Amino acid sequence: MPVLNGQAIDSKKSTEAISILLQYNLLVGIISSAALAFSNLPQQIPEERPVHNTSAVEFDEYDLTADTAEEKENETETEDEEECETEPAECAEESEAEEEYEEVCEPEVSDVFSEGFDSSFKAYMDYRCITDTSSVQYDMQQQAYTDSRGFRRIGDDYCVALGTGFTGGCGERFAVYLDSGYSFTAIVSDVKADAHTDSTHCYVPRGENSGNVVEFIIDGDCSDSSMLSSGNAGYYEDLSGNITAIEPI
């Protein structure tokens, strides 16, 4: 194209500018349309969640646990009842076995004083056999004295040893009654070992229907030789005879 005073060149630039302007307007229109379409979309309103009372929930959980425990306990009781209903003979046998066990283990102290039981033999032991200086027995012998017949005493009480069927420990006092009509008071200064006594722990067996109930503590150096030879503190008249009763005082 021939150029006349630069007019051809200006016409080309004008065409390019117009094209760019049209493209810009088209792009703006597309963006505006998209923005309008997006604004017209339905907005999602966030759902409000209910606020729970924490303390109420905890309380419900606690009640639930308690109910569960109570249900388990009721189930256990029901099972026990069903067992006894389905097996009455077995339950009855267990009950009878428990009663028999209680009867066997219950000390029958009255047998010691029953007619025909020989409790006239009354053993003795020398107080010097008590050698444990840290024991109550040893301390009591430091308080005791020897009477004219060689018996160890505290006050007017004879120092004796009894089984656990009668006493709970040293220091307890008892009145002992004899079928000879005599009686005396005694203080427990030693306790017989259960291994050495009968099933009631009241006496040391000496033969059929016979046993040593009371054991005197003596000073052998001051005792009568005849009594020592007999081996029986009941050698003396006022200590002779079967025991009819032993009562705490």
DRENPA-3360 file (N, C-alpha, C; in nm, 2 decimals, always signed):
BEGIN
1 = MPVLNGQA = +0.09/-0.12/+0.00/+0.00/+0.00/+0.00/+0.09/+0.12/+0.00 ~ +0.06/+0.21/-0.08/+0.14/+0.33/-0.09/+0.12/+0.42/+0.04 ~ +0.22/+0.47/+0.09/+0.21/+0.56/+0.21/+0.20/+0.70/+0.17 ~ +0.09/+0.77/+0.21/+0.08/+0.91/+0.18/+0.07/+0.98/+0.31 ~ +0.18/+1.05/+0.34/+0.19/+1.13/+0.46/+0.16/+1.05/+0.59 ~ +0.19/+0.92/+0.59/+0.18/+0.84/+0.71/+0.04/+0.80/+0.74 ~ -0.06/+0.82/+0.65/-0.20/+0.78/+0.68/-0.22/+0.63/+0.68 ~ -0.15/+0.55/+0.59/-0.17/+0.41/+0.59/-0.12/+0.34/+0.72;
9 = IDSKKSTE = -0.01/+0.39/+0.77/+0.04/+0.34/+0.89/-0.06/+0.36/+1.01 ~ -0.12/+0.48/+1.02/-0.21/+0.51/+1.13/-0.33/+0.43/+1.12 ~ -0.38/+0.40/+1.00/-0.50/+0.32/+0.99/-0.48/+0.18/+1.04 ~ -0.36/+0.12/+1.02/-0.33/-0.02/+1.07/-0.33/-0.02/+1.22 ~ -0.27/+0.08/+1.28/-0.26/+0.09/+1.43/-0.40/+0.10/+1.49 ~ -0.48/+0.18/+1.42/-0.62/+0.20/+1.48/-0.70/+0.07/+1.48 ~ -0.67/-0.02/+1.37/-0.74/-0.14/+1.36/-0.70/-0.24/+1.48 ~ -0.57/-0.24/+1.50/-0.52/-0.32/+1.61/-0.57/-0.28/+1.75;
17 = AISILLQY = -0.58/-0.15/+1.77/-0.63/-0.10/+1.90/-0.78/-0.13/+1.92 ~ -0.85/-0.12/+1.80/-0.99/-0.15/+1.81/-1.01/-0.30/+1.85 ~ -0.93/-0.39/+1.79/-0.93/-0.53/+1.81/-0.90/-0.57/+1.96 ~ -0.80/-0.50/+2.01/-0.76/-0.52/+2.15/-0.87/-0.48/+2.24 ~ -0.94/-0.36/+2.21/-1.04/-0.31/+2.29/-1.16/-0.41/+2.30 ~ -1.19/-0.46/+2.18/-1.30/-0.56/+2.17/-1.28/-0.68/+2.26 ~ -1.15/-0.73/+2.24/-1.12/-0.85/+2.32/-1.13/-0.82/+2.47 ~ -1.09/-0.70/+2.52/-1.09/-0.67/+2.66/-1.23/-0.66/+2.71;
25 = NLLVGIIS = -1.32/-0.60/+2.62/-1.46/-0.59/+2.66/-1.53/-0.72/+2.67 ~ -1.48/-0.82/+2.58/-1.54/-0.95/+2.58/-1.50/-1.02/+2.71 ~ -1.37/-1.01/+2.75/-1.32/-1.07/+2.87/-1.39/-1.02/+3.00 ~ -1.41/-0.89/+3.00/-1.48/-0.82/+3.11/-1.62/-0.88/+3.12 ~ -1.68/-0.89/+3.01/-1.82/-0.94/+3.01/-1.83/-1.09/+3.06 ~ -1.73/-1.17/+3.02/-1.73/-1.31/+3.07/-1.71/-1.31/+3.22 ~ -1.62/-1.23/+3.27/-1.59/-1.23/+3.42/-1.71/-1.18/+3.49 ~ -1.78/-1.08/+3.44/-1.90/-1.02/+3.51/-2.01/-1.13/+3.51;
33 = SAALAFSN = -2.03/-1.20/+3.40/-2.13/-1.30/+3.39/-2.10/-1.41/+3.50 ~ -1.98/-1.45/+3.51/-1.94/-1.55/+3.60/-1.96/-1.51/+3.74 ~ -1.93/-1.38/+3.77/-1.95/-1.33/+3.91/-2.10/-1.33/+3.94 ~ -2.18/-1.28/+3.84/-2.32/-1.27/+3.87/-2.38/-1.41/+3.89 ~ -2.34/-1.51/+3.81/-2.39/-1.65/+3.83/-2.35/-1.70/+3.97 ~ -2.23/-1.68/+4.01/-2.18/-1.73/+4.14/-2.26/-1.67/+4.26 ~ -2.29/-1.53/+4.24/-2.37/-1.47/+4.35/-2.51/-1.51/+4.36 ~ -2.56/-1.57/+4.25/-2.70/-1.62/+4.25/-2.71/-1.76/+4.30;
41 = LPQQIPEE = -2.60/-1.83/+4.33/-2.60/-1.96/+4.38/-2.66/-1.96/+4.53 ~ -2.74/-2.06/+4.57/-2.80/-2.07/+4.71/-2.69/-2.09/+4.81 ~ -2.69/-2.00/+4.91/-2.59/-2.01/+5.01/-2.64/-2.11/+5.12 ~ -2.54/-2.20/+5.16/-2.56/-2.30/+5.26/-2.55/-2.24/+5.40 ~ -2.66/-2.24/+5.48/-2.66/-2.19/+5.61/-2.60/-2.29/+5.71 ~ -2.50/-2.26/+5.78/-2.44/-2.37/+5.88/-2.55/-2.41/+5.98 ~ -2.55/-2.54/+5.99/-2.65/-2.60/+6.09/-2.61/-2.58/+6.23 ~ -2.70/-2.53/+6.31/-2.67/-2.50/+6.45/-2.68/-2.64/+6.53;
49 = RPVHNTSA = -2.57/-2.67/+6.60/-2.57/-2.79/+6.68/-2.62/-2.76/+6.82 ~ -2.70/-2.85/+6.87/-2.75/-2.83/+7.01/-2.64/-2.84/+7.11 ~ -2.64/-2.75/+7.21/-2.54/-2.76/+7.32/-2.59/-2.85/+7.43 ~ -2.51/-2.95/+7.45/-2.55/-3.05/+7.55/-2.50/-3.01/+7.69 ~ -2.58/-3.05/+7.79/-2.54/-3.02/+7.93/-2.44/-3.13/+7.97 ~ -2.31/-3.10/+7.99/-2.21/-3.20/+8.02/-2.25/-3.27/+8.15 ~ -2.29/-3.19/+8.25/-2.31/-3.25/+8.38/-2.43/-3.35/+8.38 ~ -2.53/-3.32/+8.29/-2.64/-3.41/+8.28/-2.60/-3.54/+8.22;
57 = VEFDEYDL = -2.51/-3.53/+8.11/-2.46/-3.65/+8.05/-2.38/-3.74/+8.15 ~ -2.30/-3.68/+8.23/-2.22/-3.75/+8.32/-2.31/-3.82/+8.42 ~ -2.42/-3.75/+8.46/-2.51/-3.81/+8.56/-2.58/-3.93/+8.50 ~ -2.62/-3.92/+8.37/-2.68/-4.03/+8.31/-2.59/-4.15/+8.30 ~ -2.46/-4.12/+8.27/-2.37/-4.23/+8.26/-2.35/-4.30/+8.40 ~ -2.35/-4.22/+8.50/-2.33/-4.28/+8.64/-2.45/-4.37/+8.67 ~ -2.57/-4.32/+8.64/-2.69/-4.40/+8.66/-2.69/-4.53/+8.59 ~ -2.64/-4.52/+8.46/-2.63/-4.64/+8.38/-2.54/-4.74/+8.44;
65 = TADTAEEK = -2.43/-4.69/+8.49/-2.33/-4.79/+8.56/-2.39/-4.85/+8.68 ~ -2.46/-4.77/+8.76/-2.53/-4.82/+8.88/-2.63/-4.93/+8.84 ~ -2.71/-4.89/+8.74/-2.81/-4.99/+8.70/-2.75/-5.12/+8.65 ~ -2.64/-5.11/+8.58/-2.57/-5.23/+8.53/-2.52/-5.31/+8.64 ~ -2.46/-5.25/+8.75/-2.42/-5.32/+8.86/-2.53/-5.39/+8.94 ~ -2.64/-5.32/+8.95/-2.76/-5.37/+9.02/-2.81/-5.49/+8.94 ~ -2.81/-5.48/+8.80/-2.86/-5.59/+8.72/-2.78/-5.71/+8.74 ~ -2.64/-5.69/+8.74/-2.55/-5.81/+8.76/-2.58/-5.87/+8.90;
73 = ENETETED = -2.60/-5.79/+9.00/-2.62/-5.85/+9.14/-2.75/-5.93/+9.14 ~ -2.85/-5.88/+9.07/-2.98/-5.95/+9.07/-2.96/-6.08/+8.99 ~ -2.88/-6.07/+8.88/-2.86/-6.20/+8.80/-2.79/-6.30/+8.89 ~ -2.69/-6.26/+8.97/-2.62/-6.35/+9.06/-2.71/-6.42/+9.16 ~ -2.79/-6.33/+9.22/-2.89/-6.38/+9.32/-2.99/-6.48/+9.25 ~ -3.03/-6.45/+9.13/-3.12/-6.54/+9.06/-3.06/-6.67/+9.03 ~ -2.92/-6.66/+8.99/-2.85/-6.79/+8.96/-2.84/-6.88/+9.08 ~ -2.81/-6.81/+9.20/-2.80/-6.89/+9.32/-2.93/-6.95/+9.36;
81 = EEECETEP = -3.04/-6.88/+9.34/-3.17/-6.94/+9.37/-3.20/-7.05/+9.28 ~ -3.16/-7.03/+9.15/-3.19/-7.14/+9.06/-3.11/-7.27/+9.09 ~ -2.98/-7.24/+9.13/-2.90/-7.36/+9.17/-2.96/-7.44/+9.28 ~ -3.01/-7.37/+9.38/-3.07/-7.43/+9.50/-3.21/-7.50/+9.46 ~ -3.28/-7.44/+9.36/-3.40/-7.49/+9.32/-3.38/-7.62/+9.24 ~ -3.28/-7.61/+9.15/-3.25/-7.73/+9.06/-3.18/-7.84/+9.14 ~ -3.10/-7.80/+9.24/-3.02/-7.90/+9.31/-3.04/-7.89/+9.46 ~ -3.17/-7.91/+9.51/-3.19/-7.90/+9.65/-3.12/-7.99/+9.74;
89 = AECAEESE = -3.09/-8.11/+9.69/-3.02/-8.21/+9.77/-2.88/-8.17/+9.80 ~ -2.81/-8.11/+9.69/-2.67/-8.07/+9.71/-2.66/-7.95/+9.80 ~ -2.76/-7.86/+9.80/-2.76/-7.74/+9.89/-2.78/-7.79/+10.03 ~ -2.87/-7.88/+10.05/-2.90/-7.93/+10.18/-2.77/-8.00/+10.24 ~ -2.70/-8.08/+10.16/-2.58/-8.15/+10.20/-2.47/-8.05/+10.25 ~ -2.46/-7.94/+10.17/-2.36/-7.84/+10.21/-2.39/-7.77/+10.34 ~ -2.52/-7.74/+10.36/-2.57/-7.68/+10.49/-2.54/-7.78/+10.60 ~ -2.57/-7.91/+10.58/-2.54/-8.00/+10.69/-2.40/-8.02/+10.72;
97 = AEEEYEEV = -2.31/-8.01/+10.61/-2.17/-8.02/+10.63/-2.12/-7.90/+10.72 ~ -2.17/-7.78/+10.69/-2.13/-7.66/+10.76/-2.17/-7.68/+10.91 ~ -2.29/-7.73/+10.94/-2.33/-7.75/+11.08/-2.24/-7.85/+11.15 ~ -2.21/-7.96/+11.08/-2.12/-8.06/+11.14/-1.99/-8.00/+11.17 ~ -1.93/-7.92/+11.08/-1.80/-7.86/+11.10/-1.80/-7.77/+11.22 ~ -1.91/-7.69/+11.24/-1.92/-7.60/+11.35/-1.93/-7.68/+11.48 ~ -2.00/-7.79/+11.48/-2.01/-7.87/+11.60/-1.88/-7.94/+11.64 ~ -1.80/-7.98/+11.54/-1.67/-8.04/+11.57/-1.57/-7.94/+11.62;
105 = CEPEVSDV = -1.57/-7.82/+11.56/-1.48/-7.72/+11.60/-1.51/-7.64/+11.73 ~ -1.64/-7.66/+11.77/-1.68/-7.58/+11.89/-1.63/-7.66/+12.02 ~ -1.55/-7.59/+12.10/-1.49/-7.66/+12.22/-1.61/-7.70/+12.31 ~ -1.60/-7.83/+12.36/-1.70/-7.88/+12.45/-1.63/-7.88/+12.59 ~ -1.62/-7.76/+12.65/-1.56/-7.75/+12.78/-1.63/-7.82/+12.89 ~ -1.76/-7.84/+12.87/-1.84/-7.91/+12.97/-1.80/-8.05/+12.99 ~ -1.74/-8.11/+12.88/-1.70/-8.25/+12.89/-1.59/-8.27/+13.00 ~ -1.51/-8.17/+13.02/-1.40/-8.17/+13.12/-1.46/-8.19/+13.26;
113 = FSEGFDSS = -1.58/-8.13/+13.28/-1.64/-8.14/+13.41/-1.75/-8.25/+13.42 ~ -1.76/-8.33/+13.32/-1.87/-8.43/+13.32/-1.83/-8.54/+13.42 ~ -1.93/-8.61/+13.47/-1.91/-8.72/+13.56/-1.84/-8.83/+13.49 ~ -1.73/-8.89/+13.54/-1.66/-8.99/+13.48/-1.53/-8.95/+13.42 ~ -1.51/-8.82/+13.40/-1.39/-8.77/+13.34/-1.29/-8.75/+13.46 ~ -1.17/-8.80/+13.45/-1.07/-8.79/+13.55/-0.98/-8.68/+13.53 ~ -1.00/-8.57/+13.61/-0.91/-8.45/+13.60/-0.83/-8.43/+13.73 ~ -0.82/-8.54/+13.81/-0.76/-8.53/+13.95/-0.61/-8.51/+13.94;
121 = FKAYMDYR = -0.55/-8.55/+13.83/-0.40/-8.54/+13.81/-0.37/-8.39/+13.77 ~ -0.28/-8.33/+13.85/-0.25/-8.19/+13.83/-0.09/-8.18/+13.82 ~ -0.05/-8.16/+13.70/+0.10/-8.16/+13.67/+0.16/-8.04/+13.73 ~ +0.29/-8.03/+13.73/+0.37/-7.92/+13.77/+0.49/-7.90/+13.68 ~ +0.54/-7.78/+13.68/+0.67/-7.74/+13.61/+0.74/-7.64/+13.69 ~ +0.88/-7.65/+13.68/+0.96/-7.56/+13.76/+0.96/-7.42/+13.69 ~ +0.95/-7.32/+13.76/+0.95/-7.18/+13.70/+1.08/-7.15/+13.63 ~ +1.19/-7.22/+13.66/+1.31/-7.19/+13.59/+1.31/-7.24/+13.45;
129 = CITDTSSV = +1.21/-7.32/+13.41/+1.19/-7.36/+13.27/+1.15/-7.25/+13.18 ~ +1.10/-7.14/+13.24/+1.07/-7.02/+13.16/+1.19/-6.94/+13.15 ~ +1.25/-6.94/+13.03/+1.39/-6.88/+13.01/+1.38/-6.76/+12.92 ~ +1.27/-6.73/+12.85/+1.27/-6.62/+12.76/+1.25/-6.49/+12.84 ~ +1.35/-6.41/+12.85/+1.35/-6.29/+12.94/+1.26/-6.18/+12.88 ~ +1.22/-6.19/+12.75/+1.14/-6.09/+12.69/+0.99/-6.13/+12.70 ~ +0.96/-6.24/+12.76/+0.82/-6.29/+12.76/+0.74/-6.24/+12.88 ~ +0.61/-6.24/+12.87/+0.52/-6.20/+12.98/+0.54/-6.31/+13.09;
137 = QYDMQQQA = +0.55/-6.43/+13.05/+0.57/-6.54/+13.16/+0.69/-6.51/+13.25 ~ +0.80/-6.47/+13.19/+0.92/-6.44/+13.26/+0.89/-6.32/+13.36 ~ +0.83/-6.22/+13.30/+0.80/-6.10/+13.39/+0.72/-6.13/+13.51 ~ +0.62/-6.22/+13.49/+0.53/-6.26/+13.60/+0.60/-6.33/+13.70 ~ +0.70/-6.41/+13.66/+0.78/-6.49/+13.77/+0.87/-6.39/+13.85 ~ +0.90/-6.28/+13.79/+0.98/-6.18/+13.87/+0.89/-6.11/+13.98 ~ +0.76/-6.12/+13.96/+0.66/-6.07/+14.06/+0.62/-6.17/+14.16 ~ +0.64/-6.30/+14.12/+0.59/-6.41/+14.20/+0.68/-6.44/+14.32;
145 = YTDSRGFR = +0.63/-6.52/+14.41/+0.71/-6.56/+14.52/+0.68/-6.71/+14.54 ~ +0.77/-6.78/+14.62/+0.75/-6.92/+14.65/+0.69/-6.94/+14.79 ~ +0.58/-7.01/+14.80/+0.52/-7.03/+14.93/+0.59/-7.15/+15.01 ~ +0.54/-7.18/+15.12/+0.61/-7.28/+15.21/+0.61/-7.43/+15.15 ~ +0.52/-7.45/+15.05/+0.51/-7.58/+14.99/+0.58/-7.59/+14.85 ~ +0.64/-7.47/+14.82/+0.72/-7.47/+14.69/+0.63/-7.42/+14.57 ~ +0.51/-7.38/+14.59/+0.42/-7.33/+14.48/+0.45/-7.18/+14.46 ~ +0.46/-7.15/+14.33/+0.48/-7.01/+14.30/+0.34/-6.94/+14.30;
153 = RIGDDYCV = +0.34/-6.82/+14.36/+0.22/-6.74/+14.38/+0.24/-6.59/+14.35 ~ +0.12/-6.53/+14.31/+0.12/-6.39/+14.30/+0.00/-6.35/+14.38 ~ +0.02/-6.28/+14.49/-0.08/-6.25/+14.59/-0.13/-6.39/+14.65 ~ -0.26/-6.41/+14.65/-0.31/-6.54/+14.70/-0.33/-6.64/+14.59 ~ -0.30/-6.60/+14.47/-0.33/-6.69/+14.35/-0.21/-6.78/+14.32 ~ -0.25/-6.91/+14.29/-0.14/-7.00/+14.24/-0.11/-6.96/+14.10 ~ +0.02/-6.97/+14.07/+0.06/-6.95/+13.93/+0.04/-7.09/+13.85 ~ -0.04/-7.08/+13.75/-0.08/-7.21/+13.68/-0.07/-7.18/+13.53;
161 = ALGTGFTG = -0.07/-7.30/+13.45/-0.08/-7.29/+13.31/-0.21/-7.36/+13.27 ~ -0.29/-7.29/+13.18/-0.41/-7.35/+13.13/-0.41/-7.35/+12.97 ~ -0.50/-7.43/+12.92/-0.51/-7.44/+12.77/-0.59/-7.32/+12.72 ~ -0.58/-7.30/+12.59/-0.65/-7.19/+12.52/-0.80/-7.21/+12.52 ~ -0.85/-7.33/+12.55/-0.99/-7.35/+12.57/-1.05/-7.28/+12.68 ~ -0.97/-7.24/+12.78/-1.01/-7.17/+12.90/-0.97/-7.02/+12.90 ~ -0.84/-6.99/+12.85/-0.79/-6.86/+12.87/-0.74/-6.80/+12.74 ~ -0.74/-6.67/+12.74/-0.69/-6.60/+12.62/-0.55/-6.55/+12.63;
169 = GCGERFAV = -0.49/-6.57/+12.75/-0.36/-6.52/+12.77/-0.32/-6.51/+12.92 ~ -0.19/-6.48/+12.94/-0.14/-6.46/+13.08/-0.21/-6.35/+13.15 ~ -0.22/-6.36/+13.28/-0.27/-6.25/+13.36/-0.42/-6.27/+13.40 ~ -0.49/-6.36/+13.33/-0.63/-6.38/+13.37/-0.64/-6.47/+13.49 ~ -0.74/-6.44/+13.57/-0.76/-6.50/+13.70/-0.89/-6.59/+13.70 ~ -0.88/-6.71/+13.77/-0.99/-6.80/+13.77/-1.00/-6.86/+13.91 ~ -1.13/-6.90/+13.94/-1.16/-6.98/+14.06/-1.18/-7.12/+14.02 ~ -1.10/-7.22/+14.08/-1.11/-7.36/+14.05/-1.18/-7.43/+14.16;
177 = YLDSGYSF = -1.28/-7.51/+14.12/-1.36/-7.58/+14.22/-1.33/-7.73/+14.20 ~ -1.32/-7.80/+14.32/-1.29/-7.95/+14.32/-1.40/-8.03/+14.38 ~ -1.42/-8.15/+14.34/-1.52/-8.24/+14.40/-1.49/-8.28/+14.54 ~ -1.37/-8.25/+14.58/-1.34/-8.28/+14.72/-1.39/-8.18/+14.82 ~ -1.45/-8.07/+14.76/-1.51/-7.96/+14.84/-1.42/-7.84/+14.85 ~ -1.29/-7.86/+14.81/-1.20/-7.75/+14.82/-1.20/-7.66/+14.69 ~ -1.15/-7.54/+14.70/-1.14/-7.46/+14.58/-1.02/-7.37/+14.60 ~ -0.97/-7.31/+14.50/-0.85/-7.22/+14.51/-0.86/-7.12/+14.39;
185 = TAIVSDVK = -0.79/-7.01/+14.41/-0.78/-6.91/+14.30/-0.65/-6.93/+14.23 ~ -0.65/-6.90/+14.10/-0.53/-6.91/+14.02/-0.51/-6.80/+13.92 ~ -0.39/-6.77/+13.89/-0.36/-6.67/+13.78/-0.28/-6.73/+13.67 ~ -0.33/-6.71/+13.55/-0.26/-6.78/+13.43/-0.12/-6.71/+13.41 ~ -0.02/-6.80/+13.43/+0.12/-6.75/+13.42/+0.19/-6.82/+13.30 ~ +0.12/-6.91/+13.24/+0.17/-6.97/+13.12/+0.05/-7.03/+13.04 ~ +0.06/-7.05/+12.91/-0.05/-7.10/+12.83/+0.00/-7.23/+12.76 ~ -0.08/-7.34/+12.78/-0.04/-7.47/+12.72/-0.05/-7.45/+12.56;
193 = ADAHTDST = +0.04/-7.51/+12.49/+0.04/-7.51/+12.35/-0.07/-7.60/+12.29 ~ -0.14/-7.55/+12.19/-0.26/-7.62/+12.14/-0.21/-7.76/+12.09 ~ -0.09/-7.77/+12.04/-0.04/-7.90/+11.99/-0.03/-8.00/+12.10 ~ -0.02/-7.96/+12.22/-0.01/-8.05/+12.34/-0.14/-8.09/+12.40 ~ -0.25/-8.02/+12.36/-0.38/-8.04/+12.42/-0.48/-8.11/+12.33 ~ -0.59/-8.15/+12.38/-0.69/-8.22/+12.30/-0.76/-8.12/+12.20 ~ -0.86/-8.17/+12.13/-0.92/-8.09/+12.03/-1.00/-7.97/+12.08 ~ -1.03/-7.97/+12.21/-1.10/-7.86/+12.28/-1.00/-7.76/+12.34;
201 = HCYVPRGE = -0.87/-7.81/+12.34/-0.76/-7.73/+12.40/-0.78/-7.69/+12.54 ~ -0.84/-7.79/+12.62/-0.87/-7.77/+12.76/-0.78/-7.86/+12.85 ~ -0.73/-7.97/+12.79/-0.65/-8.05/+12.88/-0.55/-8.13/+12.80 ~ -0.45/-8.18/+12.86/-0.35/-8.27/+12.80/-0.39/-8.41/+12.83 ~ -0.42/-8.49/+12.72/-0.47/-8.62/+12.74/-0.37/-8.71/+12.82 ~ -0.43/-8.79/+12.91/-0.34/-8.89/+12.99/-0.39/-9.03/+12.97 ~ -0.49/-9.05/+12.89/-0.55/-9.18/+12.88/-0.69/-9.17/+12.85 ~ -0.76/-9.28/+12.84/-0.90/-9.28/+12.81/-0.98/-9.20/+12.92;
209 = NSGNVVEF = -1.05/-9.10/+12.87/-1.14/-9.02/+12.96/-1.06/-8.96/+13.08 ~ -0.94/-8.92/+13.05/-0.86/-8.86/+13.16/-0.77/-8.76/+13.10 ~ -0.74/-8.65/+13.18/-0.65/-8.55/+13.13/-0.61/-8.45/+13.24 ~ -0.49/-8.38/+13.21/-0.44/-8.28/+13.30/-0.49/-8.15/+13.26 ~ -0.57/-8.08/+13.34/-0.63/-7.95/+13.31/-0.55/-7.84/+13.36 ~ -0.51/-7.85/+13.49/-0.44/-7.74/+13.55/-0.29/-7.79/+13.58 ~ -0.20/-7.70/+13.54/-0.06/-7.73/+13.56/+0.00/-7.62/+13.65 ~ +0.05/-7.66/+13.77/+0.10/-7.57/+13.87/+0.25/-7.53/+13.83;
217 = IIDGDCSD = +0.29/-7.41/+13.86/+0.43/-7.37/+13.85/+0.49/-7.36/+13.99 ~ +0.60/-7.43/+14.00/+0.66/-7.45/+14.13/+0.81/-7.41/+14.13 ~ +0.86/-7.41/+14.25/+1.01/-7.40/+14.27/+1.05/-7.54/+14.33 ~ +1.11/-7.62/+14.24/+1.14/-7.76/+14.27/+1.24/-7.77/+14.39 ~ +1.32/-7.67/+14.41/+1.41/-7.67/+14.52/+1.35/-7.66/+14.66 ~ +1.22/-7.61/+14.66/+1.15/-7.59/+14.79/+1.03/-7.68/+14.80 ~ +1.01/-7.77/+14.71/+0.89/-7.86/+14.71/+0.92/-7.99/+14.79 ~ +0.81/-8.04/+14.84/+0.82/-8.17/+14.91/+0.86/-8.28/+14.82;
225 = SSMLSSGN = +0.96/-8.36/+14.86/+1.01/-8.47/+14.78/+0.90/-8.57/+14.74 ~ +0.81/-8.60/+14.84/+0.70/-8.69/+14.81/+0.61/-8.65/+14.70 ~ +0.58/-8.51/+14.70/+0.50/-8.46/+14.60/+0.57/-8.47/+14.46 ~ +0.70/-8.44/+14.47/+0.78/-8.45/+14.34/+0.78/-8.59/+14.29 ~ +0.79/-8.68/+14.38/+0.79/-8.82/+14.34/+0.66/-8.87/+14.27 ~ +0.55/-8.82/+14.33/+0.42/-8.85/+14.28/+0.39/-8.79/+14.14 ~ +0.46/-8.68/+14.11/+0.44/-8.61/+13.99/+0.31/-8.53/+13.98 ~ +0.24/-8.53/+14.10/+0.10/-8.47/+14.10/+0.09/-8.37/+14.21;
233 = AGYYEDLS = +0.06/-8.25/+14.17/+0.04/-8.14/+14.27/-0.09/-8.17/+14.35 ~ -0.17/-8.26/+14.31/-0.29/-8.30/+14.38/-0.26/-8.39/+14.50 ~ -0.13/-8.41/+14.52/-0.08/-8.49/+14.63/-0.13/-8.42/+14.76 ~ -0.15/-8.29/+14.76/-0.20/-8.22/+14.88/-0.35/-8.23/+14.89 ~ -0.40/-8.25/+15.01/-0.54/-8.27/+15.02/-0.63/-8.16/+14.97 ~ -0.58/-8.03/+14.99/-0.66/-7.92/+14.95/-0.65/-7.89/+14.80 ~ -0.57/-7.97/+14.73/-0.56/-7.96/+14.59/-0.60/-8.09/+14.52 ~ -0.66/-8.18/+14.60/-0.69/-8.31/+14.54/-0.84/-8.31/+14.49;
241 = GNITAIEP = -0.86/-8.41/+14.40/-1.00/-8.43/+14.35/-1.01/-8.38/+14.21 ~ -1.13/-8.42/+14.15/-1.16/-8.38/+14.01/-1.21/-8.24/+14.01 ~ -1.18/-8.17/+13.90/-1.23/-8.03/+13.88/-1.37/-8.03/+13.84 ~ -1.45/-7.96/+13.91/-1.60/-7.95/+13.88/-1.63/-7.82/+13.80 ~ -1.55/-7.72/+13.82/-1.57/-7.59/+13.75/-1.45/-7.50/+13.75 ~ -1.43/-7.42/+13.65/-1.33/-7.32/+13.64/-1.40/-7.19/+13.60 ~ -1.41/-7.10/+13.69/-1.48/-6.97/+13.66/-1.39/-6.85/+13.66 ~ -1.40/-6.76/+13.56/-1.32/-6.64/+13.56/-1.36/-6.55/+13.68;
249 = I = -1.26/-6.48/+13.73/-1.29/-6.38/+13.84/-1.22/-6.25/+13.81;
% end
